Amino acid sequence: YYTTHIRYLSKMKINSFSKKSFSWKVSATIIFVSLLGIFFSINSIIYADKEFRNSLLDRTKIISHIFDLNSIESLSASEADFKNTNYIKIKSELSALSKINSETRFVYLAGYNGKDVFFFADSEPDGSSESSPPGQIYDEASPTFIKTFVSKTNEIDGPTRDRWGVWISSLSPILDPETGNVVAVVGIDINARNYYITLALYGSIPILISLILSIFVFLIYREN
């Protein structure tokens, strides 16, 4: 009787140890896979952010070479521009550019007088509630926006909020080749929602893969 009882207790201890060992191995493996998923998710988000910004900036650099310098210099940034044929032409070009890419919300030309950033023209129809008429002051201009004029560098700004929404803005200066002065800055605004969706998609893939692997590992251990 005692021998049988001792064997029974020993078997229970072995089974208990096996269950604990199984639980520890599964937990450790799942934690490891989850940490890998988080690591690759963070790196994917960083990569997506960089690619999104670089792609948008490259597009803006190309657009900055489209506009005729003399046409821009003929603008007065006032109501008089509504009758200026160059203004009408630039408005048409900006409107066409905004329709090339579905993500683009606004395309515009802006100026800087040393104190305020203002608009020369944008892609919205004149009279639209979201249009910026010639000479309209952009009070929400960020330090990055102003830096484009001062440093004459291409910049990505945002996400930032203004009266129209939350945006990722790509800014590229248009320079006078003779003087090197900034004649205007061309800007492209992308709704920040598209930016966040892109990051979320890139970041979710490694997490999803790690989740599937964790389930797979659990099933393999359970079968064995």
Summary of the structure (lengths in Angstrom):
residues: 224
radius of gyration: 29.5
end to end distance: 33.1
largest distance: 110.2
contacts: 658
relative contact order: 0.16
helix: 58%
strand: 20%
